[in-house]
């Protein structure tokens, strides 16, 4: 299995996950589902997926999270934020080309 290390893919996945959320899912149920999907679909480690989702969800109030569990899409600002969080969590770091000085 090829590991996906592109934070932009994480943003796309979050948008896709929003469309399949359960109407009455709890915060913990939603968090666990998203982490499992990041691990299985993107090949992130459990730590990476947990880091991204925990930080993103941590910034959202319960009211702000509810539309996401009902299938609403992320706003552009939310999608950008998830990408920033993914980078901060180290997702994609190994995909960066290395440079060497000669």
C-alpha angles and dihedrals in degrees: 000000000000115000114229111220101172115118090204089063088054088057091050091048093052089054090049093048091054090065094058102044123130116251096232101028115144122235091255094047091049092046092050093048092050093047091050090049093049089052096045101035103034100027093235117155118254088252094052094046092046091049094053096044096041093051094044095046090043089063093052127080117223088257092052091049096050097076090051092056089050095057102268115146124243117262116243089255092052092048091051090048092053088053091051091049091049090055091047089051091054097253108150094014092116091049092062112108113247120231126208128197115227 
